[in-house]
Amino acid sequence: MSNDLFQKLSQQIADARTDLLERISDLQNAIAELRDNVMTSFHAGERIERARKELGRGAAADKAEPSPALAEQMIIMQQQIRDLNSRLAKLERKG
């Protein structure tokens, strides 16, 4: 009887450990995604500000750089691609 109880308890501990490790992994992935989003937004802001300054000086027309609106759209698309890549990687790890 005590042997069965010990085996059940051991199995429950192993299951709890597995669940906890999965949750930790999910949290680490969420933190990494958040960090990537913050860095992307930070760099996007820098690029947009630089483009606006160049537009103000007239340099953007000489260099044929994209407009700030186009630059913002490109940044949004880049972020969407990163998000999709991270989701795909998460699915592949679970798969």
Protein Blocks (a to p, Z undefined) as FASTA:
>chain_A
ZZmmmmmmmmmmmmmmmmmmmmmmmmmmmmmmmmmmmmmmmmmmmmmmmmmmmmmnommm
mnopacfklmmmmmmmmmmmmmmmmmmmmmmmmZZ
